[in-house]
Amino acid sequence: MNEKYKRIICFLLFTIIAFFFSSCSMTKPEIAFGFIKLVLFQGNPDPVQHFSFFIIPEDDDGIENLRELYLYHDREQLRWSIPHDEWVTLSFEGKNWIGTRSIAVTEGDLPTGVFRAVLINKGGESSEREFIYDGNVHYEFPELGISDGFYTINSQWPSNRFICYDRSGNYYTTVELTSKSGNLADLRFASQVRSIALWAEDEANFCSALTNAVNIN
C-alpha cells in the first residue's frame, strides 16, 4: 500500500478513536450526599408510608449523562428502580438533587437499617453508597379542621406548616404557622389559594406527615 495512503488511514483511525473516547465518558459518577426520609400520607384507616429519597450526583458530563438510579435494602431483598424520566430534579444552594418521593412497599411498613444506592451513567460506569435510616415515628398522625373561616390543628409534631394549592390542585406556596388555631383571614392567603393541607415534620427523626387537602373557599 502506498505510504501516503497508509498515513491517511492511520490518521482517520486515530480521529475516529479520539472522537469515540471524547464522546463517551469513562468517568464514574459519584453520589456525593443523600438522604432517606419517611413521609406519612393520610389514609383510611391508617397512614400510608412512603420514603422520600434524594441524592446529590456528581458526573463530569452533567446530570444529563446519568441513566439509572436504584435503591436496595439487601437484608429484606428489596429493590426500587427510579427511571430517569421519573426522577424529581431539584436545585438548592447551587447543588442539583435527583430522586423520588414514591418509595413504597406493597404490604407492611417500610424497612429500616442499611440501604444501598447505585447510580449508573450512560457509559455503563457506576458507583454506590450506603445510607442508614433508623428513624421512628414518635407522634400520632396530625389532624386539620376547617369550619366557618377558622382552622384548628391537632398535632404534637415539632414543626407545622400549611401547604397551599391553587384551583387546579397544584402546589402554590407554603405558609409557616405560629398558632394551632385561628382565623384563616389572618393568614392572608393569596387569591389563587383554594385548598390547604397540613405538613407536620420531625426533622430530628427524618419523618413528616401530610394530611389531605381541605377547601378554604
Beta strands, then each sheet from edge to edge (+ up, - down):
strand 1: 30-41
strand 2: 48-58
strand 3: 66-73
strand 4: 78-83
strand 5: 88-92
strand 6: 95-103
strand 7: 113-121
strand 8: 126-133
strand 9: 143-147
strand 10: 150-154
strand 11: 159-165
strand 12: 171-176
strand 13: 181-183
strand 14: 195-202
strand 15: 207-210
strand 16: 214-215
sheet 1: 5+ 6- 2+ 1- 15- 14+ 11- 12+
sheet 2: 5+ 6- 2+ 1- 15- 14+ 16-
sheet 3: 4+ 3- 7+ 8-
sheet 4: 9+ 10- 13+
end
